[in-house]
Amino acid sequence: MRAPLRIAYVLDPRFPGGTSSAVAAELKVAVRFGRVTVHAVESRMFRGRTVAPVLDDAFDDLGIEPVWDAPVISADIVLLHNPAFLKFQTTLPARIVCRHIYVIAHENFKRPGGEEGFDVATTLAQIDRSTLALEKVIAPISRVNRDTVDNWIARRSGFETWSVLPDDWFNICSFSLNPPTAAPADRRGRYSRPGFEKFPPLDAMEQMFSPQAERNLILGSDSLIARGVVRPHWTLMPYRGIELERFYEMVDFLVYYTSPAWREGFGRVLAECMAAGLVVITDPGTASSFGRGAIGVRPEEVDAVVARHVERRELYLRQVQAGQEALASFSAERFARRFDEICARAQRKIAS
Amino acid sequence: MILIEAGDAGQRGFEAKLLFAAQLAARGHDAVIDERTLPPDFDRGSRYEAAPYLRDLSGAPMHQLVIVGAEAMADTVLGRLRQTGLVPDASVWLIGRFESRQALISAQSKVAYVIGREPQVIDLAVLQPNDLPGANGPVVAVGRPQDGDGAGGTESLVVFLGTETLEDPTVEPTLMALEHLPDLRLTVVVPGRARDHLKALRFGSLRVVGLSDLTPAAFAQLARFAVIYGAEPTGSRIAAMAADVIVSGGIVIDCTKDATLAGSSAPVLRGPQHLAALANYVRHTVVPNRVEILRQTARSPWTEARRVEVLEQLMGLEAPETTRPARAGRILFLPTNGSGLGHARRSTLIAREMQPGAHETVFAAFPSCMPMIRAAGHDCLPLVSKSRVHGADHANDLVNYMRLRRALKEGDRLVFDGGYVFDSIHRTILEKRLEATWIRRGLWQAGQITPAALHREGTFAQVIVPEEAFSELNTDLSFGRHVRKVGPIVGERTGRDAAATRSILRERLGREFGELVVTMLGGGVAADRTAQMQLLSALLERRKDCLHLILIWPGSTVPPALYGWKNTLVCQTRNAPDYAAAADLVVTAAGYNSFHEVLYHGLPAIFVPQMAGFMDDQDRRARAASDRGLAVTVAPEDLLLLEREATAFLDGGKGTELRGALAATNLPGPGNKAAAALLAAEDWR
C-alpha cells in the first residue's frame, strides 16, 4: 500500500481578509487527499498581527497544529498561498523540498493601470531560491487574476522554469443559499475592509449611491467618517459596525466597486452576497469572474440597473438565481475534483 | 498651479513641501500648498516662509500634483488626496527615497487607489544617492548669485551655530573678535532662544538671525561660505541651504564634531571644530584654494544632481516665461506710524527733495499715513496695522510681508523710517536682496531703543540719522561708516505770509478776529488731550476777538464737545504749518516734525509733550527749547500753568519775545537735501 500523499500548506495565517477564509475552506477538502501539514511563516507583512480567526477555527476543527517557521519543509505537494506576504522581505526563511509546488496567486500581479500590484519578481525569486522541486506552478484564482499573471510572466525573463496552471484555483464558495426578497426595493449597500483600495473616488460613489435610493448603507466606511464626508442619503458605518446577517436584511442590492487602480483577485464578498440572495452589481472586470452571476456596469449606469430590477420583480429574482447558480462552479465538490486530479498527477509522477 | 503635498502629515512633511515649493517658485512655477495642512504649532518664522505658498484650495481644480517624501504615505494624507479635485488629465508625481522596489510600489499603489489613476515616480535613492543627513524630501536648488563675492576684499560668511556650540564660553568672545575682521562679513545663525540672547550683546555689523528667520535660499544668498558648527543644525533646512550654496557656487564648510555633512558624498569641506580657528582657516586655507575648490565642486555629480532643473525635466515642467513687462527700479519709502504721522511726514519731506532718477519713488504705509502721502503726490501701498481682533499678534505683519514681497524685486531699494524693524521688512530686504536704508532719528525715550531693537541694523546698507536741532538731544545709538548724520528734516511753508492766511480765514469763516491761536495736540491717538483742549477753548471763549483753531489731520477725531464753543473751530487740514505760522500762539505737542517747524519757522509756542511709551522723548526735546528761552513747556497735567502761559502769550507779549529769540538763534541747516542726496547715491555702502 502506497504511503499517503504529503501535502504541505505554506502561508502566513495572519492575513485578515478573504484569503484566510478561502484557505480555511480549502483545508477541509485537502485533508481528504493526504496528510496535511500547515507551515506558518511569520512574515514582515503581518508583523504584530494574530492568526485569522477563521483559520484558527479550521485548524481546531481539523486537528492541525501549524508549524511556525520550520527551517525545512518537505512534502509531495506544497501549496504556498498568497505569495505577496513575502513582499516586504528578501528571503523566505525555509528550505522547501517537494515534487510540486503550487503558488496560489490571490493578489493580482498587476493593477488595472498596468503597474505591478506588488514586487512579484522579488517574491517569486525568494520562493525559487528556497525551493527544490520537480515542478513550480503559479495558480491564478480567477480569470481576472490569471490575466495579470499571464501579462506579468510574459514580460519577465528569469522565470521560465515556472508554469501557469491552466485551470483557476478558485475560492471555495460553499455558502448556504438564502432566497431573494419577495419585494425588492431600491436598498443598496456595500461592505469591505476600510482600505483605500476598496473604495472608488467620491464622485463615483455619489453616482452609485445616489439620492434616488431608499437606502445607501456603506459598511466599512471608516476613512470617509474620519474625513468628515457627509451625504444626507448615505448611512456610513465602520468596518464590522453591524453583523453581516443584518446587512443582508437591510439591502437588496450589493453595489461593489473598488478604486479603479485596484481590483479584487477573486471577489469573495460578491459571492457571499449572491449566496445571501442579493443582486450584485460591480464593474465589468470584477463581474467577469462570476459569469452572469454579477451585473457588470459603469457607476453611472447603476441607477438605471437598480430601477429596472425594482420595477420588474421577475428580473430581480432571475438575477439572484443566476448569481446562486454561478456559485455552483465554486463548490467544494468541484474543488475536490480538481484537487484530486492534482494529487493523482503527483502520484503518477511518484509511480513513474 | 502645482500642488505640493508630502507623505508625512506632520511638521516634518510640511517643511519638506515648503522647501520644495520654494525651489519651484524660484524657477517661476506657481507652486502652492493647501493652507489646511499648515501645522498649528508651526513656529512664527516658518509661517512667514510658508505664507507665499498657502492657498485655499477648497473646490479648486488641480492640474499638477507633486508628492514629496512619498516613501512614507500617511493615511491622513491619503484621505486628503482622495478629496483633492484633480482634473482628469492631471499630472501626478511621487518623489521619494524608496528603500526597496516594494516600498516604491506600495507608495505608488496607495496614491493610485485614492486618486484613481497611476502616479509617476521619481526614486531619489537612484537620482540622489548618499544624500546629506537630515534631508527630508528632494534636496534641490536653484543656482543664485551670492552676496559678498570677495569684491572689495570682503568675504561673506554665514555661520550656523547649535545650542551646544553656544554653551562653549569661548564662542561669544570669538564672535566679537570675528566681527572686527575687516575682510570677513559675518552672519551668525542660531536657534531662536540663542538669538534673543546674542542680539542683546550689542554686536555692530554682525548679523544675528534665527534659523527660521530666513529661508534656506536667503541664507544661501548671503553665504559665500556657509560654515556649519554644532550637532544640532542637521535638519532638512540645513541640507537645503547647503545644497543651495553649493549649486550657487559657494563653499560649505563642515565644522561639526561628527563631520555629519563632510561624511556624505557632498562636496563639502571639513573645517576646524573650534570657532577661534575659523578665520585663519578661511583666509589661509580656503580662500587661496578657492578656484580649485569651486572647480571640483562644480564638476561633482552630487552638485549636478541637486539642480532643480533635473527634476523639472523628469517631470516635464517647463519654467514659465514671465509675461510681466520689466519695470524700472523702485525706491520704496516705508515709514511706520507712531502716535502721529512723524515718520511719514519726514519721509515725504525727503522724497520731495529727490530728483527723478533711475528709481521710481513709491511708498508703503499704514492707513493713517496714506492720505498725507498721497496728498504729497506719491503712490502708496497700504499696509495693515496691528489689531486686537487678529488671531495672532504678527498676523498683520504676515500680510505686510506678502505685500512687500509682491511690490519689490531684486535691485529695488527700501528706505525704512521707524524704530523697530519688523520681520516683514527684515525678510523682504534679505530675500529680495534689496539695498536698504534706515532713517532713524537720534532721540528716543530711555530704554526705548535697546541693543535688541538695533540687532537688525546690519541688514541695512546705511543708517541716516536726521539730527535734532540741539546737540544734547542727539544720541549715537550705533557707530560706523554706514551711519550718516544729516541736519533736522524740516517742512517748508508754502510761502504765504501771515496776513494773507488770516484774510483767507476771515473770508472762508465769515468772521472777524484779531488774535489767532492754533492748537495741534493730535487726534487723541497717543493720549487723551481733551482736558487741555477744553481748557484752552474755555479760556479763549472769553476773548471776544479771538479765533481758536484746533487743527487735526483729515480723518482724525476730537471729542464732540469741542464743537460747542463759539470761538473754537475744529479744522481738518493738511496745511497746518501755514495756519500755525499766522498764529499769535501755537499750542502743540513736541514731536520731531512739529517741534522743528516751530523752531525753524519762528513760531511762538507752548509745547505740551506727549509721553506715550512708543514715542520719542518729547519732554526732553521741549525743555531743550524752553531752557533756551525759545518756547514754553507745560506738562500735560499742569492745566493751571497752561492757562497762565497762554494768557501771558496773548496779553503779556510773550509771543513777541519768543519770536525775537528764535530769530536770533543759530540753528543747524535743514538736512532734507542731504538725506535725499544720500538716497540718490548709486552706492549706498
Chai-1 contact restraints between the chains, C-beta under 6 A:
chainA,res_idxA,chainB,res_idxB,connection_type,confidence,min_distance_angstrom,max_distance_angstrom,comment,restraint_id
A,K87,B,Q102,contact,1.0,0.0,6.0,A-B,restraint_1
A,F88,B,Q102,contact,1.0,0.0,6.0,A-B,restraint_2
A,G113,B,E118,contact,1.0,0.0,6.0,A-B,restraint_3
A,E115,B,E118,contact,1.0,0.0,6.0,A-B,restraint_4
A,E116,B,I105,contact,1.0,0.0,6.0,A-B,restraint_5
A,F118,B,I105,contact,1.0,0.0,6.0,A-B,restraint_6
A,D119,B,R101,contact,1.0,0.0,6.0,A-B,restraint_7
A,D119,B,Q102,contact,1.0,0.0,6.0,A-B,restraint_8
A,D119,B,I105,contact,1.0,0.0,6.0,A-B,restraint_9
A,F196,B,L78,contact,1.0,0.0,6.0,A-B,restraint_10
A,F196,B,Y113,contact,1.0,0.0,6.0,A-B,restraint_11
A,F196,B,V114,contact,1.0,0.0,6.0,A-B,restraint_12
A,E197,B,Y113,contact,1.0,0.0,6.0,A-B,restraint_13
A,P201,B,G116,contact,1.0,0.0,6.0,A-B,restraint_14
A,S223,B,G79,contact,1.0,0.0,6.0,A-B,restraint_15
A,R227,B,G79,contact,1.0,0.0,6.0,A-B,restraint_16
A,S259,B,Y113,contact,1.0,0.0,6.0,A-B,restraint_17
A,P260,B,G116,contact,1.0,0.0,6.0,A-B,restraint_18
A,A261,B,A112,contact,1.0,0.0,6.0,A-B,restraint_19
A,A261,B,Y113,contact,1.0,0.0,6.0,A-B,restraint_20
A,W262,B,Y113,contact,1.0,0.0,6.0,A-B,restraint_21
